[in-house]
Amino acid sequence: MSLEQRLKDDKAKHKKGKSLEVGKSEKRSNAWKDIRDLLSLLGSYWPLYVICILLAICGNLAYGPGIAYCLAILTDSITARDMALVLKSARLLGLMALAMGVLSGLSLFLSEWTLETVALNTRRKVMSRALRTSMSYWHTHKTGDTVSLIINDTETAKQGLSSLFGLVGNVGLIVSCMITLIAWGPVTAVALIILAALCMFVGARFATPVGKVSDEYQAEMANTTSAATELFSGIAIVKSLKAEPVALGRVLRTVDRLYDVARQRGRVLGLQQGAVGIAQGLAFAGVFIVAALVTVQGGMTVGQAIGVMQLASLPLSVFGSLGQSWASIQQNLAASRRLLTAMEISVEPVEQDAQDAVALPVSQDDADLQADARFALDAGGPESLHPVTHAVVHPGAPYEYVLEFDSVTFGYEPGKPVLQEASFRLKENEKAALVGPSGGGKSSVLRLIQRFYEPLEGTIRFRGTDISHIPLRELRSRIGLVTQEPFIFPGTVRDNIAMGNAHASLDEIVAAAKLANAHEFITRLPQGYDTLLDERGGNLSGGQKQRICLARAFLKDAELLLLDEPTSAVDAESEALIRQSVDEYASRKTVLVVSHTEGVVEGASVILSLADGKISEER
């Protein structure tokens, strides 16, 4: 081989070695970052978490060095046949056992309470964040993934904090045991350190493969949850198509992938457990032999030898489990990463009322969670302390139109506009019909009005004010929406109608139901307005559900009502009733209806035709 070739090879080896060192350094850095991220979930509860760890360490001191010391005295007193010393050591042993029980029990209780509270706050933050994010997020993320975050990942992250808590407590136990061993016999302590390090090395060797397979397991768990959620959401369609075998097959494929990953994870964990068990057994035998030799040579008493065996069994067990504990934490870090990512997604700029107060059952100093809590209370929940105060839109400014689209261009993807310089105007108390081909962008117009999305170009004005300058809560409080697919919330009929106005009286709810032609059928229900509705309104017809949704919008008393194909899935009788309700509402409010049904479009004073991204206006 030439000198030049050798230099090239040496350079390549050096470069490879350097890259491996950098890779290992990055892994260590990432591991510590993941730990910090996991601990960040504690928020303001980290002092309690630290107290739990200190209590656990104190309990381990009683369990480790304390019990071992008592056993040593008790054994030597028995050998010396000193009854007084036997009784004294027995009392001390009982005291240590009592201290161990009280401290460990208190530590466990506080840690469970702390971690459950952290899990509660994490779920609150993720749920609130998901509700406050923009509609574009939901177009790129599956509902099942978010459900999995709230349930599965939060529980997994909580287990990670619990594992970390146990790991730190075990480190404290190891340190205290090693100090005691060194005081009794340095030779035995050195032997224990060498053999225990072997156990830890064996366990740690499995940390990386366990972490990798755990990431895969967490991802497949989310996929399975998502697939099952989507299947049961459309169960009626599946049954009508007699597609149960096909749908089941698709879901079972995700379940099978989860099973394969779980089996792989079990194999890795089993290998780790077996290897650590063998290492622990050999190490314990080694320490036993060293302690016996030291005792025979007069370096320790028999009691101290018994104490050494007690002390040695604990560090060996803990050292062996350190690798397993770290591997277990690796399983949980994937969940914490997902949770932190979810808590950092961008949200809509919903401004908060400065007068709103927050009353949570647990204390929080996290600003983001406080904002989420204010958002939840402001939404009209039962714990609201003040009614929402709305600012006046552009006070004192004259306006001619309730709604204006001025050369609006919009698209969901770059280079693929849905609307191109679209313009139209709606006056006060005007009923307008938006018509056009399916998929032409009609629903996009309604989404833009509510600022679910922002236009790429152009301006949308509400009562003369650019809607981008109006607080979202203020804007949406003045706009009502009824979608093509009626959505029924869990709860009673009364709860559903009052969903957007929690302070409404029963008389106001009844008045809204009468305006929506829903009062008559509601009174025929078993408990009237207090009838508990089945999931998604399963005990109501399509027309009845849609009229409840209309009543919900009417109770809001919005200045602009948006209707997106409100009669596309109802019978002729319901369509006539809905049309009558809409016409009556339009006599005093502005209504924009998207529909292909002539009956609903009939009577509109303005026809907006949408084609090729352009809107033409006919009066």
C-alpha positions as CSV (number, residue, x, y, z in Angstrom):
1,M,0.0,0.0,0.0
2,S,1.4,3.4,-0.9
3,L,2.1,6.1,1.6
4,E,-0.5,8.4,0.0
5,Q,-3.1,5.7,0.3
6,R,-2.2,5.1,4.0
7,L,-2.5,8.8,4.7
8,K,-5.9,8.8,3.1
9,D,-7.0,5.8,5.1
10,D,-5.7,7.3,8.4
11,K,-7.5,10.5,7.6
12,A,-10.7,8.7,6.9
13,K,-10.4,6.7,10.1
14,H,-9.7,9.9,12.1
15,K,-12.7,11.6,10.5
16,K,-14.9,8.6,11.2
17,G,-13.8,8.4,14.8
18,K,-14.4,12.1,15.2
19,S,-17.9,11.8,13.8
20,L,-18.6,9.0,16.2
21,E,-17.4,11.1,19.1
22,V,-19.6,14.0,17.9
23,G,-22.6,11.5,17.5
24,K,-22.1,10.2,21.0
25,S,-21.8,13.7,22.4
26,E,-25.0,14.7,20.6
27,K,-26.8,11.7,22.0
28,R,-25.8,12.6,25.5
29,S,-26.8,16.2,25.0
30,N,-30.2,15.1,23.5
31,A,-30.7,12.7,26.4
32,W,-30.2,15.4,29.0
33,K,-32.3,17.8,27.0
34,D,-35.1,15.2,27.0
35,I,-34.8,14.9,30.7
36,R,-35.1,18.6,31.2
37,D,-38.1,18.7,28.9
38,L,-39.7,15.9,30.9
39,L,-39.1,17.8,34.1
40,S,-40.5,21.0,32.6
41,L,-43.9,19.3,32.7
42,L,-43.8,19.7,36.5
43,G,-44.3,23.5,36.2
44,S,-44.9,25.0,39.6
45,Y,-45.0,21.6,41.3
46,W,-41.3,20.9,41.1
47,P,-40.7,21.8,44.8
48,L,-43.2,19.1,45.9
49,Y,-41.5,16.7,43.5
50,V,-38.1,17.5,45.2
51,I,-39.7,17.0,48.6
52,C,-41.0,13.6,47.6
53,I,-37.5,12.6,46.4
54,L,-36.0,13.7,49.8
55,L,-38.6,11.8,51.7
56,A,-37.8,8.7,49.6
57,I,-34.1,9.1,50.2
58,C,-34.7,9.3,54.0
59,G,-36.8,6.2,53.8
60,N,-34.1,4.4,51.9
61,L,-31.6,5.5,54.6
62,A,-33.7,3.7,57.2
63,Y,-34.2,0.7,54.9
64,G,-30.5,0.4,53.8
65,P,-27.8,1.5,56.3
66,G,-30.3,1.7,59.2
67,I,-31.6,-1.9,59.0
68,A,-28.1,-3.2,58.2
69,Y,-26.6,-1.5,61.2
70,C,-29.4,-2.9,63.4
71,L,-28.8,-6.4,62.0
72,A,-25.1,-6.1,62.6
73,I,-25.6,-5.2,66.3
74,L,-28.3,-7.8,66.7
75,T,-26.1,-10.6,65.3
76,D,-23.1,-9.6,67.4
77,S,-25.3,-9.4,70.6
78,I,-26.7,-12.9,69.9
79,T,-23.1,-14.2,69.4
80,A,-22.0,-12.6,72.7
81,R,-25.3,-13.8,74.4
82,D,-25.9,-10.2,75.6
83,M,-29.7,-10.1,76.3
84,A,-29.7,-6.4,77.1
85,L,-28.0,-5.6,73.8
86,V,-30.4,-7.9,71.9
87,L,-33.4,-6.0,73.3
88,K,-31.8,-2.7,72.5
89,S,-31.0,-3.7,68.9
90,A,-34.4,-5.1,68.5
91,R,-36.0,-1.8,69.6
92,L,-33.8,0.1,67.2
93,L,-34.7,-2.3,64.4
94,G,-38.4,-1.7,65.1
95,L,-37.8,2.0,65.1
96,M,-36.0,1.8,61.7
97,A,-38.8,-0.3,60.2
98,L,-41.4,2.3,61.5
99,A,-39.4,5.2,60.0
100,M,-39.0,3.4,56.7
101,G,-42.7,2.7,56.5
102,V,-43.8,6.2,57.4
103,L,-41.3,8.0,55.2
104,S,-41.8,5.7,52.1
105,G,-45.6,5.8,52.5
106,L,-45.7,9.6,52.8
107,S,-43.3,9.9,49.8
108,L,-45.5,7.6,47.7
109,F,-48.7,9.5,48.6
110,L,-47.2,12.9,47.9
111,S,-45.6,11.8,44.6
112,E,-48.8,10.2,43.4
113,W,-50.8,13.3,44.2
114,T,-48.2,15.6,42.6
115,L,-47.9,13.5,39.4
116,E,-51.7,13.2,39.0
117,T,-52.0,17.0,39.3
118,V,-49.2,17.4,36.8
119,A,-51.0,15.0,34.4
120,L,-54.3,16.9,35.0
121,N,-52.7,20.3,34.1
122,T,-50.9,18.7,31.1
123,R,-54.2,17.4,29.7
124,R,-55.8,20.8,30.3
125,K,-53.0,22.6,28.4
126,V,-53.1,20.2,25.5
127,M,-56.9,20.3,25.2
128,S,-57.0,24.0,25.5
129,R,-54.2,24.4,23.1
130,A,-55.9,22.1,20.6
131,L,-59.2,24.0,20.9
132,R,-57.4,27.4,20.4
133,T,-55.3,26.4,17.4
134,S,-56.3,27.4,13.9
135,M,-58.4,25.3,11.5
136,S,-55.3,24.6,9.3
137,Y,-53.9,22.5,12.2
138,W,-56.9,20.2,12.0
139,H,-56.6,19.8,8.3
140,T,-53.1,18.3,8.7
141,H,-53.5,16.4,12.0
142,K,-55.8,13.5,12.8
143,T,-58.3,13.8,15.6
144,G,-57.2,10.4,17.0
145,D,-53.6,11.6,17.4
146,T,-54.8,14.5,19.6
147,V,-56.9,12.1,21.6
148,S,-53.9,9.8,22.0
149,L,-51.8,12.8,23.2
150,I,-54.3,13.7,25.9
151,I,-54.8,10.1,27.2
152,N,-51.9,7.8,26.3
153,D,-49.0,10.2,26.0
154,T,-49.9,12.1,29.2
155,E,-50.1,8.9,31.1
156,T,-46.8,7.7,29.7
157,A,-45.0,11.0,30.6
158,K,-46.4,10.7,34.1
159,Q,-44.9,7.3,34.4
160,G,-41.6,8.8,33.2
161,L,-41.6,11.3,36.0
162,S,-42.4,8.5,38.4
163,S,-39.5,6.4,37.1
164,L,-37.2,9.4,37.3
165,F,-38.3,9.9,40.9
166,G,-37.5,6.3,41.7
167,L,-34.2,6.5,39.9
168,V,-33.0,9.5,42.0
169,G,-34.2,7.9,45.2
170,N,-32.2,4.8,44.3
171,V,-29.1,6.8,43.7
172,G,-29.4,8.2,47.2
173,L,-29.7,4.7,48.5
174,I,-26.6,3.6,46.7
175,V,-24.5,6.5,48.1
176,S,-25.6,5.9,51.7
177,C,-24.9,2.1,51.4
178,M,-21.5,2.7,49.9
179,I,-20.5,5.2,52.6
180,T,-21.5,2.6,55.3
181,L,-19.6,-0.2,53.5
182,I,-16.5,1.8,53.3
183,A,-16.7,2.5,57.0
184,W,-17.0,-1.2,57.7
185,G,-14.6,-2.7,55.2
186,P,-13.0,-0.8,52.3
187,V,-12.0,-4.1,50.6
188,T,-15.7,-5.3,50.4
189,A,-16.8,-1.8,49.3
190,V,-14.2,-1.8,46.4
191,A,-15.4,-5.3,45.3
192,L,-19.0,-4.2,45.5
193,I,-18.3,-1.1,43.4
194,I,-16.6,-3.2,40.7
195,L,-19.2,-5.9,40.5
196,A,-22.1,-3.4,40.8
197,A,-20.7,-1.4,37.9
198,L,-20.8,-4.6,35.8
199,C,-24.5,-4.9,36.6
200,M,-25.1,-1.3,35.6
201,F,-23.2,-1.6,32.4
202,V,-25.2,-4.7,31.4
203,G,-28.5,-2.9,32.0
204,A,-27.4,0.3,30.3
205,R,-26.4,-1.6,27.2
206,F,-30.1,-2.1,26.4
207,A,-31.1,1.6,27.0
208,T,-30.7,2.6,23.3
209,P,-32.5,-0.3,21.7
210,V,-35.3,0.0,24.3
211,G,-35.6,3.8,23.6
212,K,-35.8,3.2,19.9
213,V,-38.4,0.5,20.0
214,S,-40.4,2.6,22.6
215,D,-40.6,5.5,20.1
216,E,-42.0,3.1,17.5
217,Y,-44.4,1.7,20.0
218,Q,-45.7,5.2,21.0
219,A,-46.2,6.1,17.4
220,E,-48.1,2.9,16.6
221,M,-50.2,3.4,19.7
222,A,-51.3,6.8,18.3
223,N,-51.9,5.3,14.9
224,T,-54.2,2.7,16.4
225,T,-56.1,5.2,18.5
226,S,-56.6,7.4,15.4
227,A,-57.7,4.5,13.2
228,A,-60.2,3.3,15.8
229,T,-61.6,6.8,16.3
230,E,-62.1,7.3,12.6
231,L,-63.8,3.9,12.2
232,F,-66.3,4.4,14.9
233,S,-67.0,8.0,13.9
234,G,-68.3,6.7,10.6
235,I,-69.9,3.5,11.9
236,A,-73.3,4.3,10.2
237,I,-71.7,4.7,6.8
238,V,-69.7,1.5,7.2
239,K,-72.8,-0.5,8.1
240,S,-74.8,1.0,5.2
241,L,-72.1,0.0,2.8
242,K,-71.8,-3.4,4.4
243,A,-68.1,-2.6,4.6
244,E,-67.5,-4.0,8.1
245,P,-64.9,-6.5,6.8
246,V,-63.0,-3.9,4.8
247,A,-63.1,-1.3,7.6
248,L,-62.1,-3.9,10.2
249,G,-59.3,-5.1,8.0
250,R,-57.8,-1.6,7.7
251,V,-58.0,-1.1,11.5
252,L,-56.6,-4.5,12.2
253,R,-53.6,-3.8,10.1
254,T,-52.7,-0.9,12.5
255,V,-53.4,-3.2,15.4
256,D,-51.1,-5.9,13.9
257,R,-48.3,-3.3,13.5
258,L,-48.8,-2.3,17.1
259,Y,-48.5,-6.0,18.1
260,D,-45.3,-6.5,16.1
261,V,-43.7,-3.5,17.7
262,A,-44.9,-4.5,21.2
263,R,-43.6,-8.0,20.7
264,Q,-40.2,-6.6,19.6
265,R,-40.2,-4.3,22.7
266,G,-41.0,-7.3,24.9
267,R,-38.1,-9.3,23.4
268,V,-35.7,-6.4,24.1
269,L,-36.9,-6.0,27.6
270,G,-36.8,-9.7,28.3
271,L,-33.2,-9.9,27.1
272,Q,-32.3,-6.9,29.3
273,Q,-34.0,-8.5,32.4
274,G,-32.3,-11.8,31.8
275,A,-28.8,-10.3,31.3
276,V,-29.2,-8.1,34.4
277,G,-30.4,-11.0,36.5
278,I,-27.4,-13.1,35.7
279,A,-25.0,-10.2,36.4
280,Q,-26.7,-9.5,39.7
281,G,-26.5,-13.2,40.8
282,L,-22.8,-13.4,39.9
283,A,-22.0,-10.0,41.6
284,F,-23.8,-11.0,44.8
285,A,-21.9,-14.3,45.0
286,G,-18.6,-12.4,44.5
287,V,-19.4,-9.9,47.3
288,F,-20.4,-12.8,49.6
289,I,-17.1,-14.6,49.0
290,V,-15.1,-11.4,49.6
291,A,-17.0,-10.6,52.8
292,A,-16.5,-14.2,54.1
293,L,-12.7,-14.0,53.5
294,V,-12.4,-10.6,55.2
295,T,-14.4,-11.9,58.2
296,V,-12.3,-15.1,58.5
297,Q,-9.1,-13.0,58.5
298,G,-10.6,-10.9,61.3
299,G,-11.3,-7.7,59.3
300,M,-15.0,-7.7,60.3
301,T,-17.2,-9.1,62.9
302,V,-19.9,-11.7,62.0
303,G,-22.5,-9.1,62.6
304,Q,-20.8,-6.7,60.2
305,A,-20.6,-9.4,57.6
306,I,-24.4,-9.9,57.9
307,G,-24.8,-6.2,57.6
308,V,-22.5,-6.1,54.6
309,M,-24.6,-8.8,52.9
310,Q,-27.8,-6.7,53.6
311,L,-26.2,-3.6,52.3
312,A,-24.7,-5.3,49.2
313,S,-28.0,-6.8,48.2
314,L,-29.5,-3.3,47.9
315,P,-26.9,-1.5,45.7
316,L,-26.5,-4.6,43.5
317,S,-30.3,-4.7,42.9
318,V,-30.4,-0.9,42.4
319,F,-27.3,-0.9,40.1
320,G,-28.8,-3.6,38.0
321,S,-32.1,-1.7,37.8
322,L,-30.4,1.6,37.0
323,G,-30.0,0.5,33.4
324,Q,-33.6,-0.7,33.4
325,S,-34.9,2.5,35.0
326,W,-33.0,4.5,32.4
327,A,-34.4,2.3,29.6
328,S,-37.9,2.8,31.1
329,I,-37.4,6.6,31.2
330,Q,-36.3,6.3,27.5
331,Q,-39.8,4.8,26.8
332,N,-41.4,7.8,28.4
333,L,-39.3,10.6,26.8
334,A,-41.0,10.0,23.4
335,A,-44.4,10.9,25.0
336,S,-43.0,14.0,26.7
337,R,-41.5,15.2,23.4
338,R,-44.9,14.8,21.7
339,L,-46.7,16.7,24.5
340,L,-44.3,19.6,24.5
341,T,-44.6,19.9,20.8
342,A,-48.4,19.9,21.1
343,M,-48.2,22.6,23.8
344,E,-46.1,24.8,21.4
345,I,-48.5,24.8,18.4
346,S,-49.6,28.2,17.4
347,V,-53.0,29.4,18.5
348,E,-55.5,31.9,17.3
349,P,-55.0,35.4,18.8
350,V,-58.0,35.3,21.0
351,E,-57.7,38.4,23.2
352,Q,-58.7,38.0,26.9
353,D,-60.9,40.3,28.9
354,A,-58.7,42.0,31.5
355,Q,-61.5,41.7,34.1
356,D,-61.8,38.0,33.9
357,A,-60.6,36.1,36.9
358,V,-59.4,32.5,37.1
359,A,-60.3,30.0,39.8
360,L,-58.7,26.6,39.3
361,P,-58.8,23.8,41.8
362,V,-55.0,23.6,41.8
363,S,-52.5,26.5,41.9
364,Q,-50.7,27.4,38.7
365,D,-48.1,30.0,37.9
366,D,-47.6,29.0,34.3
367,A,-48.7,32.0,32.2
368,D,-49.7,29.9,29.2
369,L,-52.0,27.7,31.4
370,Q,-53.5,30.7,33.0
371,A,-54.3,32.0,29.5
372,D,-55.8,28.7,28.6
373,A,-57.9,28.7,31.8
374,R,-59.2,32.2,31.1
375,F,-60.0,31.0,27.6
376,A,-62.0,28.1,29.0
377,L,-63.9,30.3,31.5
378,D,-64.6,33.0,28.9
379,A,-66.1,30.5,26.7
380,G,-69.2,30.5,28.9
381,G,-68.4,27.6,31.3
382,P,-70.3,27.3,34.6
383,E,-67.3,28.7,36.5
384,S,-67.3,32.1,34.6
385,L,-67.0,34.9,37.1
386,H,-67.9,37.7,34.8
387,P,-70.0,37.9,31.7
388,V,-67.9,38.5,28.6
389,T,-67.6,42.2,27.8
390,H,-67.5,43.0,24.1
391,A,-65.9,46.1,22.6
392,V,-67.7,48.1,20.0
393,V,-66.6,47.4,16.5
394,H,-65.2,50.7,15.1
395,P,-67.3,52.9,17.4
396,G,-68.9,55.9,15.8
397,A,-67.6,55.1,12.3
398,P,-70.2,55.2,9.5
399,Y,-70.7,52.1,7.5
400,E,-72.9,51.2,4.5
401,Y,-72.4,47.4,4.5
402,V,-72.5,44.7,7.1
403,L,-70.0,42.5,5.2
404,E,-67.6,43.3,2.4
405,F,-65.2,41.2,0.4
406,D,-62.7,43.5,-1.3
407,S,-60.5,41.7,-3.9
408,V,-60.0,38.7,-1.7
409,T,-57.5,36.0,-2.9
410,F,-57.2,32.8,-0.9
411,G,-55.9,29.2,-1.3
412,Y,-55.0,26.3,1.0
413,E,-51.9,25.5,-0.9
414,P,-49.3,27.7,-2.6
415,G,-50.1,28.3,-6.3
416,K,-53.6,26.8,-6.0
417,P,-56.0,29.7,-5.3
418,V,-59.6,28.9,-4.4
419,L,-60.7,32.6,-4.6
420,Q,-59.2,35.2,-6.9
421,E,-59.9,38.8,-6.2
422,A,-63.4,37.9,-5.0
423,S,-65.6,40.9,-4.1
424,F,-69.2,41.3,-2.9
425,R,-71.2,43.4,-0.3
426,L,-74.1,42.7,2.0
427,K,-76.3,45.3,3.5
428,E,-78.3,45.4,6.8
429,N,-81.2,42.9,7.1
430,E,-80.3,41.3,3.7
431,K,-80.6,37.6,2.8
432,A,-77.9,36.6,0.3
433,A,-77.5,33.2,-1.3
434,L,-74.0,32.0,-2.3
435,V,-74.2,29.4,-5.1
436,G,-71.7,27.7,-7.3
437,P,-70.3,24.3,-8.2
438,S,-69.3,21.8,-5.5
439,G,-65.7,22.3,-4.4
440,G,-65.7,25.8,-5.9
441,G,-64.9,27.6,-2.6
442,K,-68.3,28.4,-1.1
443,S,-67.4,27.0,2.3
444,S,-64.0,28.7,2.1
445,V,-65.9,32.1,2.0
446,L,-67.6,31.2,5.3
447,R,-64.3,30.2,6.9
448,L,-62.7,33.4,5.9
449,I,-65.5,35.5,7.4
450,Q,-64.9,33.8,10.7
451,R,-61.1,34.1,10.4
452,F,-60.6,30.4,10.5
453,Y,-58.1,31.3,7.8
454,E,-56.6,34.6,6.7
455,P,-56.8,35.8,3.1
456,L,-53.6,36.0,1.1
457,E,-54.6,39.3,-0.5
458,G,-57.5,41.7,-0.2
459,T,-59.6,42.8,2.7
460,I,-62.7,41.5,4.5
461,R,-64.7,44.2,6.4
462,F,-67.4,43.7,9.0
463,R,-69.5,46.9,9.6
464,G,-66.7,48.9,7.9
465,T,-63.9,47.5,10.0
466,D,-61.2,45.2,8.7
467,I,-61.8,41.9,10.5
468,S,-58.1,41.4,11.0
469,H,-58.4,44.4,13.4
470,I,-61.3,42.9,15.3
471,P,-60.6,40.7,18.3
472,L,-61.6,37.1,17.4
473,R,-63.9,36.7,20.3
474,E,-65.6,40.0,19.4
475,L,-65.9,39.0,15.7
476,R,-67.2,35.5,16.4
477,S,-69.7,36.7,19.0
478,R,-71.4,38.7,16.3
479,I,-71.5,35.8,13.7
480,G,-73.6,32.7,13.9
481,L,-73.0,29.5,12.0
482,V,-75.1,26.5,11.1
483,T,-73.1,23.8,9.2
484,Q,-74.3,21.1,6.7
485,E,-73.7,18.4,9.3
486,P,-75.6,19.2,12.5
487,F,-73.4,18.7,15.6
488,I,-75.0,17.7,18.9
489,F,-72.9,18.1,22.0
490,P,-73.2,15.6,24.9
491,G,-75.9,16.8,27.3
492,T,-79.5,17.8,27.3
493,V,-81.5,19.7,24.7
494,R,-81.3,22.8,26.9
495,D,-77.5,22.5,27.1
496,N,-77.2,22.2,23.4
497,I,-79.2,25.3,22.6
498,A,-77.5,27.3,25.2
499,M,-74.0,26.2,24.2
500,G,-73.0,29.6,22.9
501,N,-74.8,31.5,25.6
502,A,-74.4,29.8,29.0
503,H,-76.2,32.7,30.8
504,A,-79.4,32.4,28.8
505,S,-82.6,31.9,30.7
506,L,-85.1,29.1,29.9
507,D,-87.5,31.7,28.5
508,E,-84.8,32.8,26.0
509,I,-84.0,29.2,25.1
510,V,-87.7,28.5,24.5
511,A,-88.0,31.6,22.4
512,A,-85.0,30.6,20.2
513,A,-86.4,27.1,19.8
514,K,-89.8,28.5,18.7
515,L,-88.1,30.7,16.2
516,A,-86.3,27.6,14.8
517,N,-89.6,25.7,14.8
518,A,-88.1,23.2,17.3
519,H,-90.2,23.9,20.4
520,E,-93.1,21.6,19.3
521,F,-91.0,18.4,18.9
522,I,-88.9,19.3,22.0
523,T,-91.9,19.4,24.2
524,R,-92.9,15.9,23.0
525,L,-89.5,14.5,24.2
526,P,-89.6,12.5,27.5
527,Q,-88.2,15.3,29.6
528,G,-88.7,18.1,27.2
529,Y,-85.8,20.6,27.3
530,D,-84.1,18.5,30.0
531,T,-84.0,15.3,27.8
532,L,-80.6,13.8,27.7
533,L,-79.5,13.3,24.1
534,D,-77.8,10.2,22.8
535,E,-74.3,10.4,21.4
536,R,-74.4,12.8,18.4
537,G,-78.1,13.1,18.9
538,G,-78.9,9.6,18.0
539,N,-82.4,9.8,19.4
540,L,-83.3,12.7,17.0
541,S,-83.9,12.9,13.3
542,G,-81.7,14.8,11.0
543,G,-84.2,17.6,10.7
544,Q,-84.7,17.8,14.4
545,K,-80.9,18.0,15.0
546,Q,-80.6,20.8,12.4
547,R,-83.4,22.8,14.0
548,I,-81.7,22.5,17.4
549,C,-78.5,23.9,15.7
550,L,-80.6,26.7,14.3
551,A,-82.0,27.5,17.7
552,R,-78.5,27.5,19.1
553,A,-77.5,30.1,16.4
554,F,-80.7,32.2,17.0
555,L,-80.1,32.3,20.7
556,K,-76.7,33.8,20.0
557,D,-78.6,36.6,18.3
558,A,-75.7,37.1,15.9
559,E,-75.8,40.1,13.5
560,L,-74.6,37.9,10.7
561,L,-75.9,34.4,10.3
562,L,-73.9,32.0,8.0
563,L,-75.7,28.8,6.8
564,D,-73.7,26.2,5.0
565,E,-76.1,23.8,3.2
566,P,-78.5,23.7,6.1
567,T,-81.2,21.6,4.4
568,S,-79.0,19.2,2.4
569,A,-79.6,16.3,4.7
570,V,-83.2,16.8,5.9
571,D,-86.7,15.8,4.7
572,A,-89.1,18.1,2.9
573,E,-91.1,19.0,6.0
574,S,-87.9,20.0,7.9
575,E,-86.7,21.9,4.9
576,A,-89.9,24.0,4.8
577,L,-89.7,24.7,8.6
578,I,-86.0,25.7,8.4
579,R,-86.7,28.0,5.4
580,Q,-89.5,29.6,7.4
581,S,-87.2,30.1,10.4
582,V,-84.4,31.6,8.3
583,D,-86.7,34.0,6.4
584,E,-88.1,35.3,9.7
585,Y,-84.6,35.7,11.1
586,A,-83.4,37.5,7.9
587,S,-86.2,40.1,8.4
588,R,-84.1,41.6,11.2
589,K,-80.6,40.3,10.7
590,T,-78.2,39.7,7.8
591,V,-78.1,36.1,6.5
592,L,-75.7,34.5,4.0
593,V,-76.8,31.0,3.0
594,V,-74.8,28.5,0.9
595,S,-77.3,26.1,-0.7
596,H,-78.2,24.2,-3.9
597,T,-81.8,23.9,-2.7
598,E,-84.1,26.3,-4.5
599,G,-86.5,26.6,-1.6
600,V,-83.8,28.0,0.7
601,V,-82.3,30.2,-2.0
602,E,-85.7,31.5,-3.0
603,G,-86.5,34.9,-1.4
604,A,-82.8,36.0,-1.3
605,S,-82.4,39.6,-2.2
606,V,-78.8,39.0,-3.4
607,I,-77.5,36.1,-5.4
608,L,-73.7,35.6,-5.2
609,S,-72.5,33.3,-8.0
610,L,-69.0,31.7,-7.4
611,A,-67.2,30.4,-10.4
612,D,-63.4,30.0,-11.1
613,G,-62.6,31.8,-7.9
614,K,-64.6,34.9,-8.9
615,I,-67.9,36.1,-7.3
616,S,-70.6,37.9,-9.4
617,E,-73.3,39.7,-7.5
618,E,-77.0,39.9,-8.7
619,R,-79.6,42.0,-6.9
